[in-house]
Amino acid sequence: GKCFVEMKANDQGVQTALKFAMDEYNKASRDIYFYTVVKVIRVQRKVGYKYILTVMIERTECIKDSMDAVCPVFTDPIWKMTYQCTFVVYNSVWFQRWMLLEKKCY
């Protein structure tokens, strides 16, 4: 739609939205390993506070309970998992919190 603005991945708001989306993704994921964003394909912002994030994510070598600061992605094809995901994230000024409205990965 015409009310979308293309955004750069390094934008502060985009970074916050991405971090939130991945926290939510990892919480909901049944995998014991964390996933991380390896590529930002497209970011759109809709009037103010709604972000549509299209990203590639991959499984890292870090197990969810671990506090490892560095989490490389798996390179071994047996362990490697890659998905393209679209996250719709909303920053509610009213509720003063972020919300994940939609998540599609394939």
VOGU-3710 file (C-alpha; in Angstrom, 3 decimals, decimal comma):
1> gkcfvemkan> 0,000/0,000/0,000  0,928/3,628/-0,392  1,264/4,260/3,335  4,354/2,056/3,629  7,802/3,549/3,938  10,894/1,529/3,038  13,356/1,508/5,917  17,052/0,755/6,284  18,044/-2,227/8,422  20,414/-0,137/10,546
11> dqgvqtalkf> 17,651/2,227/11,679  17,370/2,226/15,488  13,636/1,481/15,472  14,140/-1,353/13,007  16,885/-2,878/15,176  14,591/-2,769/18,217  11,725/-4,293/16,223  13,999/-7,071/14,936  15,304/-7,882/18,381  11,768/-8,060/19,724
21> amdeynkasr> 10,586/-10,256/16,824  13,465/-12,698/17,321  12,942/-12,846/21,095  9,316/-13,772/20,434  10,279/-16,236/17,702  12,771/-18,007/19,958  10,310/-18,129/22,868  7,685/-19,794/20,666  10,048/-22,064/18,741  10,176/-25,745/19,736
31> diyfytvvkv> 13,818/-25,959/18,730  16,318/-26,158/21,597  18,651/-23,857/19,669  18,396/-20,107/19,275  17,761/-18,651/15,832  19,284/-15,408/14,636  18,794/-13,019/11,716  21,462/-13,555/9,064  20,027/-11,233/6,434  17,497/-8,433/6,371
41> irvqrkvgyk> 15,707/-8,643/3,031  13,194/-5,852/3,399  11,812/-3,547/6,054  8,693/-1,469/5,670  7,113/0,800/8,190  3,448/1,594/8,132  2,193/4,882/9,526  4,251/5,307/12,627  4,593/2,188/14,626  4,028/-0,920/12,540
51> yiltvmiert> 7,007/-2,682/10,996  6,955/-5,415/8,384  10,255/-7,259/8,564  11,309/-9,778/5,922  14,412/-11,644/7,049  16,453/-14,813/6,670  17,028/-16,564/9,963  19,311/-19,467/10,819  19,793/-21,855/13,686  22,737/-21,017/15,930
61> ecikdsmdav> 24,914/-23,347/17,978  23,605/-21,792/21,199  21,132/-23,769/23,264  18,291/-21,603/24,584  19,213/-21,780/28,271  22,835/-20,920/27,601  24,124/-17,441/28,280  26,680/-17,564/25,478  27,445/-14,130/24,107  28,678/-15,445/20,778
71> cpvftdpiwk> 26,331/-17,697/18,810  27,674/-18,764/15,433  25,207/-20,344/13,017  25,577/-24,014/12,125  27,550/-24,685/8,953  27,156/-28,479/8,975  24,268/-29,263/6,561  22,868/-31,820/9,027  22,337/-29,106/11,663  21,906/-26,067/9,489
81> mtyqctfvvy> 18,372/-24,653/9,326  17,406/-21,595/7,310  14,017/-19,931/7,062  12,694/-16,841/5,397  10,348/-15,083/7,788  7,997/-12,158/7,683  7,272/-10,556/11,036  4,685/-7,862/11,565  5,647/-5,963/14,684  3,713/-3,161/16,298
91> nsvwfqrwml> 4,976/-0,666/18,826  1,964/0,310/20,887  2,388/3,770/22,337  -0,887/3,299/24,177  0,222/0,092/25,928  3,894/1,114/25,872  4,991/-2,238/24,573  5,888/-4,117/21,426  3,570/-6,734/19,966  4,138/-9,420/17,369
101> lekkcy> 0,997/-9,388/15,226  2,048/-11,866/12,589  4,761/-14,437/11,967  5,206/-16,420/8,775  8,253/-18,586/8,163  8,987/-21,070/5,443
//
